[in-house]
Amino acid sequence: MLAAWPVSPGRRGTRSLPMVVHPMIWTRRRLAVPGREPDELPTLSKRALKGEGFAVIERREPSLLADGSVVTAARY
């Protein structure tokens, strides 16, 4: 995973910092190891992100972000 946060959006200024996410990011997930009970994995909350000053943008296709934006990339 690669992440870059140039500013703390909920703490400085009033401008919303855009965060582009895939719509499936909100899906609940769990880790199922044979012989053990499944463990729930943390799930992002759109309301919490907006509360911290992020402007949440959902996109299925790749996008290029620059200058004051949050860039997060992950491969599963």
N, C-alpha and C positions, 0 to 999 in steps of 0.2 A: 504494500500500500504506500502511496506517495501522497503527502499532504503538505500544503503551504498556507499559513494564515498570516498575512502581512499586518493585520490589525485585529484588535479585540472589538468586534462589532457592537456588543451590548454595553460596552464601557466607554467608548469614545465617540462623540458626535451623534448626530441623529440620522445619518445616511444609512440605508439598509445595504448590507453587503450581500450580493447575489451568491446563492449556493445552488449549483445545478446538480440534480440527482436523477437517477433512474427511478421510474415509478415503482419498481419492485423493492426499493430500499425499505419501504414500510412493512414488508411481509415479515410475519413472525417466523423465527427459525429456532431449531433446537438441534443439539448434538446427541446422537444416539449411538452409544458405545455398547457392543454386545455384552450382556450380563449385568448391565447397569440401567438404572432409570434414566430416561432422556433428560438432559439439562437444557433449559431455556437460554437462548443467547440474547444479549441486549438488542433492543430495537430502537431505532431513532424515532423521535416524536416530532412531527411537523409543527405542532403547537409550541414545543419547547424551543425549536430552532427559530421560529418567528419571534418568540418572546426574547431571545437573545439578540435580536436585531438582524437576522438573516432574511433575505427575500428568497424564498424557496421556489425554484424553477424546476419542473419535472420535464425531462426529455428522454426519449428512447434512443435517439441517435447521438453519436459522438459530437462534441462541440469544443471549440477552441476558446479558452478564457485567458484574459490578460488584464493587467493594470488594476489592482485593488480587488481582484476576485479570489475566491477560494477554489483551489484546484485539488481534487481528490480522485485518485485512480486506484482501482482494485481489480484483481483477477481471481476468480474462484474456480 
